[in-house]
Amino acid sequence: MTELAVAILTGILFTTGVYLLLERTMIKFLIGLVLLGNATNLVVFTCSRLVRGAPPIIPKGEKILQPPFADPLGQALILTAIVISFGVLAFTMMLIRRTYDAIGSDDVEDLIEPLGQDLTEKESAP
């Protein structure tokens, strides 16, 4: 039951993230990027199996880890993904801020030059 709920939540996060990535404003793009990162973390978490168990530490005097135990590889991958997604988020936030300072709008359509307008005409005008 828990895996079904996580799968449905992951699908909702992916769908919402892709929808927001396709929006015109850059802030919605940023939120969509965050949602996609969280959905990807949930996929990795679900693939490493949802098991309630002891931490993966071998007790003194034993040579083998006794099940059930939590999978440490999935947890390590998720921690790495969180750090990487935070770095991408910080970079994207600064890029959006610089773009907003230069253009004065967070609409993606304002980044595109109108068709037929030459950039050299713009620079030579007084």
N, C-alpha and C positions, 0 to 999 in steps of 0.2 A: 504493500500500500504506500509506503514511504517513497519508494522508487517511482511509482506512478505519479505521485504529487510533485516530485522533483522534476520529472520529465515534462509534465504539463507546465510547471513554472518556467522551465528552461525554454520551452516553445514560445511561451508568452513573452519572455524577455528577448528572445531572438527576433520575434515578429515586431515587437515595439521598437527595438533597436534599429532594425533595418528601415522601418517606416520613418523614424526620426532622422536617419542618415539621408533620406531622400527629400527632406524638407528644405525650404529655401533659406532659413535663418541658420547662422553658424552656431548659435547657442543650442538649438535643437540637435544639430549635428553632434555637438559635444556630449549632450545627454545620451544620444543614441550610441555613441562610442563607449560610454561608460556601461550602458546596459548590455552591449555586445560582449564587453570584457567580463562582466559578471555572469552572463549566460555561458560563456566559454569555461569559466571556472567551475560552474555547476556541472557542466558536461564532464570535465576531468574528475571532479569529485564523485560523480555517479559511476563513471567507468572504473574507479578504484574500489568499487563496492561499498555500499553502506553497511558497515558491520559495527555493532556495539561490542567492543572488546577491550581488552587490556592494552596498555601501551606496548609497543614492540621492543621490549627490553628482556633479555634473557636473564633469568634469576641466577644467583650464585649457586654453583654446584651442578647446574644443568648444562647440556650441550645443545639442546634444541629448544626453539621457541614453541610453546604449546598454544594451539588455537583455542578460542578465537582471539585474534589480535588485529589491531588497526593497521592498514597498509601505509607505511611511511612514505612510499614513493609518490603516491597521489598527493599527499599533503605537501611534500617538498615541491612538486610541480606547481601546485596552486600558489604556494608562497612566492615562487619565482614569477609566476604569471601576474600576481598582484603587484609586485614591484615594477615589472615591465609596464603594466597598464597604467600605473601611477606616473611613471616617467613620460609615457605617451600622452597622458592627460595633461600633465604640466606643460609639455611642449605645445600641445594643441591650444591650451588656454592662452599662452603667451602669443602664439601666432594669430589667434583670433583678436586679441587685444591690440596687437600692432596693426592688424588689418583695419580694425575699427578706428584706431587713431588716424590712420592714413586716409581712409575713405569717408568715415563718419556714419557708416551704416553697417549692420551685420547681415544684410541681405546679400545672398550670393549673386543675384542678378546685377547688382551694382558693380561687381568686379569685372564684368564683361564689357568690353568697349563696343559701342554701337557699330553695326556693320557699315562699311563704307567710309568711316572716319579715319583719317590718317593721323598717326601720332606726331609726325613732323609738323603738320599744320597747327597742332595744338601748342607746340613748343615755340614756334615762330610768331605766334600771335602776341601783340603787346599787352 
